[in-house]
Amino acid sequence: MTQDVETYFSVGCGRCQLGGTPDCKVHRWEKELRELRRISLIAGLEESSKWGVPCYLLNGRNVFLINAFKDYCAVGFFKGILLKDEKKLLIKQGPHSHEDRIIKFTDVRSILEVEQDLLALMNQAAAIEAAGIPIPPGSIKFPKFPDELRQIFQEDISYKSAFETLTPGRQKSYLIHFSNAKQSKTRTARIEKCREKVFSGKGFNEY
């Protein structure tokens, strides 16, 4: 997986076999991603690489990131649900998204048209993080706990305790991952495979 932003633009995120090839999604949206990076740097946050993509932080805490997908590139706000979005630019990325929000782009022109609005959202997101404003308790809708996870929690109280200390967003990411498995043995295997990450305080998509 890519460890720095410059490599992201030259090679890709490194999360699939297409990295470094013309078929990499980063190359498909390179001009757009570079414009998003330019605007992101104006916001004055720390630029880093997380999950192989450019991520912008305040005092070590995630504020937003930019990323490439098959049909679009996007800016994703970790606490997007808290942003005041008067221009209605923000959308949910998928059915399981709740606290995060993204803005999709498919050309440079559309980025330039909303540059000031986008920068305002970035600054607002940074201000929310600076103020330490959390996602309101109860605002995250959790999937059902699979029976296999409940059983493991009964047998291993340390796993249960480690899971309960995770942030609500991290708990949700695991529950989605566990529950998406159709077979019980697969759900159990996923739960056991994620044990080390849970004890490390990381979310399912964190490395």
C-alpha positions in Angstrom: 0.0 0.0 0.0 1.2 3.5 -0.9 2.9 5.3 2.1 3.2 8.8 0.7 1.1 11.2 -1.4 3.6 11.7 -4.2 3.7 8.0 -4.8 -0.1 8.0 -4.9 -0.1 10.3 -7.9 2.7 8.4 -9.7 1.7 4.8 -8.9 -1.7 4.7 -7.3 -3.0 3.7 -3.8 -1.3 0.2 -4.0 -4.4 -1.6 -2.8 -4.9 -3.6 -6.0 -2.9 -5.1 -8.8 -3.6 -2.2 -11.1 -1.2 0.1 -9.3 1.4 1.5 -11.6 -0.5 0.6 -14.7 -2.5 2.8 -17.1 -5.7 1.1 -15.8 -5.2 2.5 -12.2 -8.1 4.7 -11.2 -5.7 7.4 -10.0 -4.4 7.9 -13.5 -8.0 8.1 -14.9 -8.7 11.1 -12.6 -5.2 12.5 -12.2 -6.0 16.1 -13.3 -9.0 16.2 -11.1 -7.2 14.8 -8.1 -4.4 17.3 -8.4 -6.9 20.1 -8.4 -8.5 18.7 -5.3 -5.0 18.4 -3.7 -4.3 22.0 -4.5 -7.5 23.2 -2.8 -6.9 20.8 0.1 -3.4 22.3 0.7 -4.9 25.8 0.9 -6.9 24.6 3.9 -3.6 24.4 5.7 -3.9 21.0 7.3 -1.3 18.3 7.7 -1.1 16.1 4.5 -0.5 12.5 5.0 -1.2 9.1 3.4 -3.8 6.8 5.0 -5.2 3.7 3.4 -3.0 4.5 0.5 -4.8 7.8 -0.3 -4.1 11.5 0.5 -5.6 12.3 3.9 -5.7 15.7 5.7 -5.4 15.9 9.4 -5.6 18.4 12.3 -3.5 17.5 15.3 -3.3 13.9 14.1 -7.0 13.5 13.7 -8.6 12.8 10.3 -10.6 15.6 8.7 -11.1 14.7 5.1 -9.4 12.7 2.3 -9.4 12.6 -1.5 -9.8 9.4 -3.5 -10.3 8.0 -6.9 -13.1 5.6 -7.9 -14.1 3.9 -11.1 -16.7 6.5 -12.2 -15.6 9.6 -10.3 -13.1 11.1 -7.8 -14.2 12.5 -4.5 -13.5 14.5 -1.4 -14.7 12.6 1.7 -15.4 14.2 5.1 -15.1 12.0 8.1 -17.7 14.0 10.1 -19.7 15.2 7.1 -23.0 14.7 9.0 -22.0 17.7 11.1 -21.3 20.1 8.2 -23.6 22.9 7.2 -24.0 22.3 3.5 -26.0 25.2 2.2 -25.2 24.4 -1.5 -26.2 20.7 -1.1 -22.9 19.4 -2.4 -22.5 16.5 0.1 -24.0 13.1 -0.4 -23.8 9.7 1.3 -21.3 7.4 -0.4 -23.5 4.3 0.1 -26.3 2.7 2.1 -24.1 2.0 5.1 -22.7 5.5 5.3 -24.0 7.7 8.1 -21.5 10.1 9.6 -19.3 10.6 6.6 -20.2 12.5 3.4 -18.5 12.9 0.0 -18.6 15.3 -3.0 -18.2 13.6 -6.4 -16.4 15.1 -9.3 -15.9 13.9 -12.9 -14.1 16.9 -14.5 -11.8 19.8 -13.5 -14.4 22.4 -14.6 -16.9 21.2 -11.9 -14.2 21.4 -9.3 -13.3 25.0 -10.2 -17.0 26.0 -10.2 -17.4 25.1 -6.5 -13.8 25.7 -5.3 -14.7 28.4 -2.8 -17.6 26.3 -1.5 -15.4 23.2 -1.2 -12.7 25.2 0.6 -15.4 26.5 3.0 -16.5 23.0 3.8 -12.8 21.9 4.4 -12.3 24.9 6.8 -15.6 24.1 8.5 -14.6 20.5 8.9 -11.2 21.5 10.4 -13.0 23.9 12.8 -15.3 21.1 14.0 -12.2 18.9 14.6 -10.4 21.7 16.4 -13.4 22.2 18.7 -13.4 18.5 19.5 -17.1 18.1 18.4 -18.0 14.4 18.4 -20.6 12.6 16.3 -23.7 12.8 18.6 -24.3 9.6 20.6 -27.1 7.5 19.0 -26.7 9.1 15.6 -24.9 6.1 14.1 -27.3 3.3 13.2 -25.6 0.0 13.9 -26.2 -3.3 12.0 -27.4 -6.2 14.1 -24.7 -8.0 16.1 -24.3 -11.4 14.5 -24.9 -14.4 16.8 -21.4 -15.6 16.1 -20.0 -12.3 17.6 -22.2 -12.5 20.6 -21.0 -16.1 21.2 -17.4 -15.1 21.0 -18.0 -12.2 23.3 -19.4 -14.6 25.9 -16.4 -16.8 25.6 -13.8 -14.1 25.6 -14.6 -11.0 27.7 -11.4 -9.3 26.7 -12.4 -9.3 23.0 -15.8 -7.8 24.0 -14.1 -5.1 26.1 -11.7 -4.2 23.3 -14.5 -4.0 20.8 -16.6 -1.8 23.1 -13.7 0.7 23.5 -13.6 1.3 19.7 -15.2 4.5 18.4 -18.8 4.0 17.1 -17.7 4.3 13.5 -15.1 1.6 13.9 -17.6 -0.7 15.6 -20.0 -0.2 12.7 -17.3 -1.0 10.1 -16.7 -4.3 11.7 -20.4 -5.2 12.1 -21.0 -4.5 8.5 -18.0 -6.7 7.5 -19.0 -9.5 9.8 -22.7 -9.4 8.9 -22.1 -9.4 5.1 -20.8 -13.0 5.2 -23.7 -15.3 4.2 -22.4 -18.4 6.0 -21.9 -18.8 9.8 -18.4 -20.3 9.5 -17.4 -17.3 7.3 -18.7 -14.8 9.9 -16.8 -16.6 12.6 -13.6 -16.7 10.5 -13.9 -12.9 9.9 -14.4 -12.2 13.5 -11.3 -14.2 14.5 -9.2 -12.7 11.7 -10.0 -9.1 12.9 -9.1 -9.9 16.5 -5.7 -8.3 16.3 -7.0 -5.1 14.7 -9.7 -4.8 17.3 -7.2 -5.1 20.2 -5.1 -2.5 18.4 -7.9 0.0 18.4 -8.1 0.1 14.6 -11.2 0.0 12.4 -11.7 -2.6 9.7 -10.4 -0.4 6.9 -7.4 0.9 8.9 -3.8 -0.4 8.5 
